Amino acid sequence: MKGFIHSIESCGTVDGPGIRYVIFFQGCPMRCQYCHNPDTWEPGTGSTMSVEEVLQGFYSNLPFYRSGGVTVTGGEPLMQMDFLTELFRDLKRHGVHTCIDTSGIMFNPHNETFMSRLDELLSLTDLILLDIKHMDDERHKALTGHSNQRILDFARYLDKKQVPVWLRHVIVPGITFYREYLQRLGRFMATLGNVKALDVLPYHSMGRSKYESMGYDYPLKDTKEPSKEDAEAARNVILSAYKKAKKAPG
């Protein structure tokens, strides 16, 4: 089996615990306005690689990753779920920590075949980094081109399956950086029992040059980049709403 791979980063430090071997999968149905990897959008492109080829650089330096592991990101890794399952099956035979960075947009609880394949993959997965783009459905559609319902349902399913999750949220002035939406995220997080960490990230325009080189209009060219202090303040709003919801009776 072959997968479509965009690139591989040999020393990731923000993609799960420890030092990570990070594999960027090609293909994504989302069109997030702040995406810094638009070159991963198109499916069926990139380098065609086998599991052995993808992991060659990992196993040749295995002692370096013993406190970390492998993270798959993209793009959207769940677009290539069969290849990803084969990849993780190989890693688990060697006791490697596995992590998926996903938007959850591929979740389809009404498709039995998909759910069977997903459950097999989750049995091989140690951690999910779940990117929640926006809590308001209409604003989520404007930001990404898709509803957030599958994403929120995926979060609930991971809770049901007791799969550990790190939630990730990007604050974008004029889009997500509002107290109301941050509080809604905190209240939603309080309904889940499997959240192990919360990363709140400030929007950055690093992808702008890629958009321009690909002939795309960069939709947020007039948007100011928030500071790390802004991200920390937003995180505090989310956690405050989370704690309040947890204490609420019933």
Number of C-alpha atoms within 10 A of each C-alpha: 10 17 22 20 24 22 16 18 12 16 15 19 13 11 21 22 16 17 20 27 25 26 22 21 28 28 25 21 16 19 15 18 16 22 21 17 18 22 20 21 20 13 18 13 16 17 15 15 14 17 17 13 11 19 18 12 14 21 14 9 12 16 10 15 19 14 13 23 24 26 25 26 22 26 27 26 25 26 18 17 18 16 18 21 20 16 22 24 19 16 20 14 9 11 11 20 23 24 27 26 26 21 28 23 22 19 20 16 15 8 9 10 10 15 14 12 13 18 12 15 19 21 13 21 20 15 20 25 25 24 19 19 24 25 22 16 14 13 17 20 17 15 20 18 15 19 19 23 16 17 23 19 16 20 27 18 15 20 17 12 13 14 18 19 24 17 20 18 22 21 24 22 16 9 16 22 19 14 13 13 17 25 23 18 23 23 20 18 23 20 14 16 15 19 21 10 11 17 17 19 19 20 23 19 15 12 16 21 13 15 18 11 10 11 9 12 11 17 13 15 10 7 15 13 15 16 14 13 10 17 21 15 13 24 20 16 20 25 20 16 21 21 14 13 18 15 10 7 5 5
